[in-house]
């Protein structure tokens, strides 16, 4: 879609250019032209013209020591320097010259000023205003006369265009698309809804984690319904001066109403829509902006063709007044894509990329579990960049696989900094994870194991792949997952009888999982189905806060330690039983540095 910014900048530069032209004109060209009008000649020329009786009018200008005169016909004006010549007056008289004092007409300074400054400025301002109006109309915004554009909405306006984003460009989010297609239908045919007495929601809130395509969906609604699209970020409303944001909201709605039917999109609405907590010294500007938004949303009738879409990844922090019926009363979840969604997004993003026949998107989608649309787009782009780096003009499966690792774990470190012993420890650690995963029947198969250090700091990792979508996990699966996470450390202990710092990330993940099992999933016998924790930030990392007494907290901690210990023991037992395979696989990985899941299973099963 074409983005047309409000043309304030070109107008300002227009006025600067006009001032520059005027200055040039008045200070350089005008004096030069004036100079050019009067020809300077020598005294002897003056003399000979007197002799030839070719002098018309003469002005003897004593203070300037100049003589200004015209020829007989009065066509040209000349000037010459004064010479001490007492008979000059008599000779001039004889030659028939007329004495005058107004050869070069002196216009009054006021008139000169009016003509050379005020009039051109007025003309240029007129042209400027006309152009501004024209541009505004083209861009879809209304001309406004606010001083220096302060308090204007700055909304980016996307006009209808044939290459606008369509629903087909947004892959995977079928439920959200279905929900929003009703809006498109309404914008196409509002009469149908009005007739039956139905009114569209005024505001629709798109909620979901970052990078899932909320902005894209909003643009797609505009693209499908072929209406102007105003886009603004919540933070753009908040200004240094109290009242400015509110004024911007007013301006945005004024423009939107003029352009109806249209879509107004407010990204990151939590920047202005946060709960007003009434604390003294709160953010006055933000609260005023929010109040203005609430008032504006109440102010227009629901069927006037202005639909407001807003996106946020912190819906729980929004002010209840904003989400009440009649304002943002419809909530459309835009979740992370599932397996099928990921595959579709990859296909859509790879449309413009030249692909090798070997590319299997479903395998890539399985490997990139938990990735958002934006991350998948990034993976495809990284793969294309890698192909260019390797002087190929098509993207292969291995480009895509490598780029998943780049997105997850960063680039490969070229100069390995691991000592031989460290490399051995890392090899055992990774094989420990993989072996524990493989020996527990319910764990997902291993895709790849590598001990090439990455720029993110990971010294190696085991990539596990889910075969299908996983919406539910049983207690046993979760316990196995914890056992797999402890498998790395268990292998180090078994072989080297010591622990290293390499397991810190595993420990963090295992603890988090164990804690959730006890406090949120009701998987502890003592607490039964009582929630001890509530998730506060569902879409941004899922932070949780404890809501229980100090004694219960101590009990929770005890149970978490107990659970992790049991799984650690289980992992250690599995490895001890398969010590030979552990040695063999670790040695193989140590030599090869990267092995695939198939190679791993082959060695394990012989
Ligand atoms: P959000 O607003 O949810 O943070 P965006 O809509 O800005 O995310 O998405 C960022 C980028 O990610 C888009 O420009 C697009 O390239 C890609 N993307 C995200 N979701 C999808 C999807 N469902 N289909 C195709 N591309 C997507």
Boltz pocket constraint, residues with backbone or C-beta under 6 A from the ligand:
constraints:
  - pocket:
      binder: B
      contacts: [[A, 169], [A, 170], [A, 171], [A, 172], [A, 173], [A, 208], [A, 209], [A, 210], [A, 211], [A, 212], [A, 213], [A, 214], [A, 215], [A, 216], [A, 217], [A, 311], [A, 345], [A, 348], [A, 349], [A, 372], [A, 373], [A, 374], [A, 375], [A, 377]]
      max_distance: 6.0
